[in-house]
Amino acid sequence: MSQSLSKLYIHAIFHVKNDACLIRPQDEKELYAYMGGTIKQSKSIPIIINGTENHIHILCVMSKNIALATLLEDIKTNSSRWIKTFGPHYREFAWQGGYAGYSVSQSKVEIVKKYIENQKIHHQTQSFQDEYIRFLNENDVDYNEDYLWT
């Protein structure tokens, strides 16, 4: 084969490090746009980014030339540095070190997109912790609960 071709849909989730420094609603759209720009710089394609004050969901098409860990490290590092320019509220802002990343079938992209669009409604009835564990279990990911929230 003379070309390397791929289309990898990824659903990534990560959480703020300190619940005392949450994302303010008035800053969300700019933050998500900035993250989208970082994704584009990696030659990946952002589809939707949304979340709540304490966590983010990203659906994107990942470039064939980057590892998931590198992509998410770039997003988290750059967005954490960038949001600190919004003033004293974000002085201590950071993302937790870990993340969850799941492959998404082409046939499920619209379902995942709608799920991410409705984060605020969804989290009126389910905590982030319950959502995260549900995703881990649905995707048969082995985990040690002692290390999920540190």
Backbone as CSV, one residue per row, in Angstrom:
resi,resn,N_x,N_y,N_z,CA_x,CA_y,CA_z,C_x,C_y,C_z
1,MET,0.850,-1.171,0.000,0.000,0.000,0.000,0.895,1.234,0.000
2,SER,0.651,2.165,-0.870,1.526,3.324,-1.005,1.153,4.500,-0.104
3,GLN,-0.009,4.457,0.517,-0.450,5.542,1.400,-0.824,4.987,2.757
4,SER,-0.687,5.834,3.773,-1.202,5.502,5.099,-2.497,6.281,5.281
5,LEU,-3.586,5.571,5.448,-4.902,6.202,5.544,-5.591,5.751,6.824
6,SER,-6.312,6.670,7.442,-7.070,6.306,8.640,-8.171,7.326,8.869
7,LYS,-9.150,6.924,9.636,-10.183,7.832,10.129,-10.573,7.299,11.500
8,LEU,-9.944,7.863,12.522,-10.118,7.406,13.890,-10.903,8.441,14.683
9,TYR,-12.145,8.119,14.982,-12.960,8.989,15.829,-12.626,8.673,17.281
10,ILE,-12.353,9.718,18.052,-11.978,9.564,19.452,-12.905,10.402,20.326
11,HIS,-13.382,9.800,21.412,-14.132,10.513,22.447,-13.215,10.558,23.658
12,ALA,-12.775,11.761,24.024,-11.874,11.940,25.160,-12.587,12.689,26.273
13,ILE,-12.240,12.341,27.500,-12.826,12.967,28.684,-11.694,13.248,29.671
14,PHE,-11.684,14.460,30.240,-10.757,14.734,31.325,-11.348,15.775,32.266
15,HIS,-10.790,15.857,33.457,-11.367,16.583,34.589,-10.387,17.633,35.096
16,VAL,-10.924,18.699,35.682,-10.055,19.692,36.322,-9.377,19.057,37.530
17,LYS,-8.201,19.550,37.853,-7.433,18.979,38.955,-7.989,19.387,40.309
18,ASN,-8.440,20.613,40.399,-8.853,21.153,41.692,-10.281,21.676,41.573
19,ASP,-11.211,21.040,42.273,-12.608,21.472,42.192,-12.826,22.883,42.751
20,ALA,-11.811,23.455,43.376,-11.929,24.836,43.859,-11.701,25.838,42.722
21,CYS,-11.169,25.371,41.592,-10.914,26.247,40.446,-11.635,25.671,39.237
22,LEU,-12.913,25.995,39.126,-13.762,25.439,38.076,-13.854,26.378,36.878
23,ILE,-14.283,25.843,35.755,-14.443,26.625,34.532,-15.721,27.459,34.654
24,ARG,-15.596,28.754,34.499,-16.752,29.638,34.587,-17.561,29.558,33.296
25,PRO,-18.900,29.576,33.418,-19.753,29.485,32.220,-19.422,30.526,31.155
26,GLN,-19.074,31.724,31.557,-18.797,32.784,30.587,-17.490,32.557,29.819
27,ASP,-16.677,31.604,30.249,-15.403,31.336,29.586,-15.422,30.064,28.739
28,GLU,-16.507,29.307,28.821,-16.553,27.997,28.156,-16.353,28.078,26.649
29,LYS,-17.114,28.925,25.970,-17.049,28.953,24.499,-15.649,29.289,24.001
30,GLU,-15.016,30.253,24.648,-13.658,30.608,24.232,-12.684,29.467,24.513
31,LEU,-12.849,28.816,25.659,-11.988,27.675,25.997,-12.146,26.566,24.965
32,TYR,-13.374,26.230,24.625,-13.616,25.152,23.664,-13.066,25.521,22.287
33,ALA,-13.206,26.782,21.903,-12.659,27.225,20.618,-11.134,27.123,20.630
34,TYR,-10.529,27.507,21.736,-9.070,27.407,21.849,-8.630,25.950,21.742
35,MET,-9.335,25.071,22.436,-9.008,23.645,22.357,-9.160,23.132,20.925
36,GLY,-10.211,23.572,20.258,-10.415,23.187,18.869,-9.243,23.611,17.996
37,GLY,-8.710,24.805,18.244,-7.544,25.275,17.509,-6.323,24.411,17.759
38,THR,-6.141,23.982,18.995,-5.023,23.095,19.340,-5.175,21.754,18.628
39,ILE,-6.392,21.257,18.576,-6.654,19.995,17.875,-6.313,20.148,16.391
40,LYS,-6.721,21.251,15.793,-6.423,21.498,14.376,-4.917,21.601,14.125
41,GLN,-4.184,22.211,15.056,-2.731,22.330,14.903,-2.059,20.964,14.858
42,SER,-2.697,19.970,15.471,-2.143,18.615,15.458,-2.572,17.842,14.211
43,LYS,-3.215,18.548,13.287,-3.726,17.946,12.047,-4.882,16.988,12.311
44,SER,-5.548,17.176,13.445,-6.753,16.425,13.784,-7.949,17.329,13.527
45,ILE,-9.152,16.762,13.589,-10.362,17.522,13.259,-11.313,17.517,14.459
46,PRO,-11.528,18.676,15.095,-12.504,18.719,16.184,-13.924,18.624,15.628
47,ILE,-14.748,17.826,16.264,-16.155,17.716,15.868,-17.019,18.463,16.870
48,ILE,-16.831,18.177,18.159,-17.558,18.898,19.211,-16.737,18.840,20.492
49,ILE,-16.769,19.945,21.221,-16.140,20.037,22.535,-17.184,20.667,23.444
50,ASN,-17.423,20.041,24.582,-18.402,20.572,25.535,-18.122,19.931,26.887
51,GLY,-18.745,20.459,27.904,-18.554,19.896,29.230,-19.337,20.662,30.265
52,THR,-18.820,20.603,31.466,-19.405,21.335,32.582,-18.272,22.095,33.261
53,GLU,-18.561,22.644,34.404,-17.547,23.419,35.110,-16.345,22.587,35.542
54,ASN,-16.505,21.251,35.602,-15.398,20.446,36.125,-14.824,19.401,35.169
55,HIS,-15.369,19.279,33.966,-14.784,18.324,33.028,-15.155,18.646,31.587
56,ILE,-14.415,18.025,30.675,-14.538,18.280,29.246,-14.722,16.960,28.504
57,HIS,-15.551,17.002,27.466,-15.681,15.904,26.501,-15.253,16.447,25.146
58,ILE,-14.468,15.684,24.427,-14.034,16.052,23.081,-14.336,14.879,22.149
59,LEU,-14.953,15.188,21.023,-15.094,14.219,19.935,-14.318,14.798,18.765
60,CYS,-13.369,14.018,18.263,-12.552,14.499,17.152,-12.134,13.338,16.260
61,VAL,-11.685,13.683,15.073,-11.027,12.721,14.196,-9.540,12.930,14.426
62,MET,-8.874,11.900,14.890,-7.480,11.995,15.263,-6.575,11.784,14.054
63,SER,-5.570,12.618,13.928,-4.587,12.492,12.864,-3.881,11.144,12.955
64,LYS,-3.521,10.606,11.828,-2.777,9.345,11.807,-1.330,9.545,12.260
65,ASN,-0.923,10.801,12.431,0.470,11.110,12.751,0.712,11.498,14.206
66,ILE,-0.257,11.249,15.078,-0.095,11.646,16.474,-0.695,10.566,17.376
67,ALA,-0.072,10.371,18.509,-0.595,9.435,19.504,-1.657,10.141,20.350
68,LEU,-2.612,9.374,20.849,-3.672,9.949,21.680,-3.082,10.678,22.889
69,ALA,-2.113,10.077,23.556,-1.510,10.708,24.733,-0.884,12.054,24.380
70,THR,-0.240,12.140,23.234,0.385,13.391,22.803,-0.675,14.434,22.479
71,LEU,-1.720,14.034,21.765,-2.799,14.964,21.432,-3.425,15.542,22.692
72,LEU,-3.768,14.691,23.647,-4.429,15.178,24.859,-3.472,15.976,25.741
73,GLU,-2.214,15.595,25.774,-1.239,16.389,26.525,-1.134,17.794,25.938
74,ASP,-1.108,17.899,24.605,-1.055,19.210,23.959,-2.301,20.040,24.297
75,ILE,-3.465,19.433,24.211,-4.717,20.144,24.510,-4.721,20.632,25.951
76,LYS,-4.384,19.745,26.871,-4.443,20.086,28.288,-3.381,21.125,28.675
77,THR,-2.153,20.930,28.211,-1.075,21.857,28.555,-1.355,23.250,28.010
78,ASN,-1.690,23.325,26.733,-1.920,24.633,26.110,-3.147,25.328,26.672
79,SER,-4.247,24.594,26.884,-5.467,25.238,27.392,-5.308,25.673,28.845
80,SER,-4.574,24.910,29.631,-4.330,25.283,31.022,-3.513,26.569,31.090
81,ARG,-2.488,26.658,30.277,-1.653,27.863,30.228,-2.476,29.057,29.732
82,TRP,-3.283,28.820,28.703,-4.057,29.892,28.089,-5.133,30.442,29.029
83,ILE,-5.861,29.558,29.711,-6.979,30.033,30.545,-6.485,30.840,31.744
84,LYS,-5.248,30.635,32.142,-4.693,31.417,33.254,-4.586,32.896,32.906
85,THR,-4.626,33.230,31.617,-4.578,34.645,31.210,-5.915,35.344,31.460
86,PHE,-6.944,34.587,31.868,-8.264,35.156,32.135,-8.379,35.773,33.520
87,GLY,-7.289,35.829,34.267,-7.301,36.531,35.542,-7.121,35.639,36.746
88,PRO,-7.235,36.252,37.930,-6.927,35.581,39.192,-7.755,34.326,39.475
89,HIS,-8.981,34.273,38.965,-9.812,33.094,39.215,-9.101,31.814,38.779
90,TYR,-8.345,31.888,37.698,-7.711,30.702,37.126,-6.236,30.543,37.514
91,ARG,-5.775,31.295,38.491,-4.360,31.250,38.882,-3.892,29.824,39.175
92,GLU,-4.729,29.041,39.842,-4.348,27.678,40.231,-4.943,26.615,39.299
93,PHE,-5.453,27.021,38.151,-6.127,26.071,37.260,-5.152,25.046,36.701
94,ALA,-5.615,23.796,36.672,-4.861,22.701,36.046,-5.837,21.571,35.747
95,TRP,-5.461,20.744,34.785,-6.209,19.522,34.504,-5.579,18.377,35.278
96,GLN,-6.378,17.378,35.654,-5.810,16.167,36.232,-4.881,15.529,35.208
97,GLY,-3.958,14.727,35.689,-2.983,14.121,34.801,-3.568,13.101,33.839
98,GLY,-4.613,12.422,34.243,-5.153,11.339,33.431,-6.259,11.778,32.498
99,TYR,-6.760,10.820,31.762,-7.853,11.043,30.818,-8.464,9.694,30.473
100,ALA,-9.601,9.743,29.820,-10.183,8.544,29.218,-10.292,8.821,27.723
101,GLY,-9.988,7.831,26.927,-10.096,7.977,25.478,-10.712,6.722,24.886
102,TYR,-11.725,6.898,24.082,-12.460,5.777,23.503,-12.567,5.942,21.998
103,SER,-12.452,4.836,21.296,-12.712,4.871,19.856,-14.227,4.896,19.653
104,VAL,-14.642,5.566,18.600,-16.064,5.693,18.288,-16.279,5.195,16.860
105,SER,-17.197,4.279,16.708,-17.539,3.777,15.385,-18.213,4.873,14.567
106,GLN,-17.953,4.876,13.267,-18.594,5.841,12.358,-20.114,5.848,12.559
107,SER,-20.689,4.689,12.787,-22.143,4.590,12.944,-22.649,5.191,14.255
108,LYS,-21.758,5.480,15.198,-22.145,6.024,16.505,-21.744,7.486,16.694
109,VAL,-21.142,8.097,15.694,-20.652,9.468,15.828,-21.780,10.427,16.199
110,GLU,-22.915,10.352,15.544,-24.016,11.282,15.840,-24.560,11.078,17.248
111,ILE,-24.595,9.853,17.721,-25.060,9.568,19.087,-24.109,10.201,20.102
112,VAL,-22.805,10.013,19.902,-21.814,10.582,20.812,-21.842,12.107,20.736
113,LYS,-21.981,12.642,19.553,-22.060,14.094,19.376,-23.236,14.671,20.165
114,LYS,-24.393,14.057,20.048,-25.577,14.517,20.782,-25.366,14.384,22.291
115,TYR,-24.732,13.297,22.717,-24.441,13.104,24.141,-23.573,14.252,24.660
116,ILE,-22.545,14.596,23.908,-21.650,15.670,24.324,-22.375,17.018,24.299
117,GLU,-23.221,17.257,23.322,-23.998,18.504,23.256,-24.839,18.706,24.510
118,ASN,-25.339,17.623,25.078,-26.287,17.696,26.191,-25.646,17.491,27.560
119,GLN,-24.390,17.833,27.705,-23.691,17.605,28.969,-24.360,18.280,30.165
120,LYS,-24.739,19.510,30.024,-25.305,20.211,31.185,-26.635,19.595,31.618
121,ILE,-27.438,19.215,30.679,-28.710,18.546,31.003,-28.428,17.189,31.644
122,HIS,-27.528,16.451,31.041,-27.188,15.119,31.539,-26.691,15.167,32.984
123,HIS,-25.865,16.171,33.292,-25.261,16.226,34.632,-26.171,16.852,35.683
124,GLN,-27.394,17.135,35.334,-28.374,17.508,36.347,-28.804,16.270,37.138
125,THR,-28.621,15.100,36.546,-29.066,13.863,37.203,-27.947,12.847,37.440
126,GLN,-26.755,13.093,36.917,-25.658,12.135,37.106,-24.359,12.888,37.365
127,SER,-23.619,12.466,38.372,-22.345,13.108,38.692,-21.285,12.719,37.666
128,PHE,-20.235,13.515,37.615,-19.123,13.178,36.730,-18.542,11.819,37.099
129,GLN,-18.375,11.562,38.388,-17.779,10.300,38.827,-18.605,9.107,38.348
130,ASP,-19.921,9.193,38.477,-20.777,8.093,38.007,-20.698,7.946,36.493
131,GLU,-20.673,9.065,35.790,-20.562,9.025,34.327,-19.247,8.367,33.913
132,TYR,-18.163,8.768,34.537,-16.837,8.275,34.185,-16.737,6.760,34.405
133,ILE,-17.205,6.315,35.546,-17.174,4.870,35.838,-18.077,4.111,34.870
134,ARG,-19.219,4.683,34.523,-20.103,4.034,33.548,-19.395,3.860,32.209
135,PHE,-18.706,4.903,31.739,-17.966,4.803,30.482,-16.864,3.741,30.575
136,LEU,-16.139,3.731,31.683,-15.086,2.719,31.846,-15.673,1.320,31.767
137,ASN,-16.776,1.099,32.452,-17.404,-0.219,32.448,-17.984,-0.579,31.083
138,GLU,-18.663,0.357,30.440,-19.243,0.088,29.116,-18.177,-0.252,28.083
139,ASN,-16.985,0.309,28.264,-15.903,0.075,27.315,-14.926,-0.995,27.793
140,ASP,-15.295,-1.685,28.879,-14.506,-2.793,29.409,-13.056,-2.392,29.686
141,VAL,-12.891,-1.207,30.315,-11.572,-0.701,30.664,-11.257,-1.122,32.093
142,ASP,-10.128,-1.782,32.272,-9.675,-2.141,33.616,-9.191,-0.886,34.326
143,TYR,-9.551,-0.731,35.586,-9.123,0.440,36.342,-9.073,0.100,37.814
144,ASN,-8.304,0.890,38.550,-8.220,0.792,39.990,-8.855,2.052,40.555
145,GLU,-9.977,1.915,41.229,-10.716,3.077,41.718,-9.900,3.918,42.698
146,ASP,-8.885,3.327,43.326,-8.025,4.087,44.237,-7.298,5.227,43.529
147,TYR,-7.115,5.108,42.213,-6.334,6.090,41.479,-7.170,6.947,40.522
148,LEU,-8.472,6.762,40.493,-9.294,7.504,39.534,-9.398,8.993,39.850
149,TRP,-9.406,9.355,41.094,-9.743,10.743,41.455,-8.571,11.518,42.021
150,THR,-7.370,10.986,41.939,-6.212,11.697,42.497,-5.440,12.434,41.432
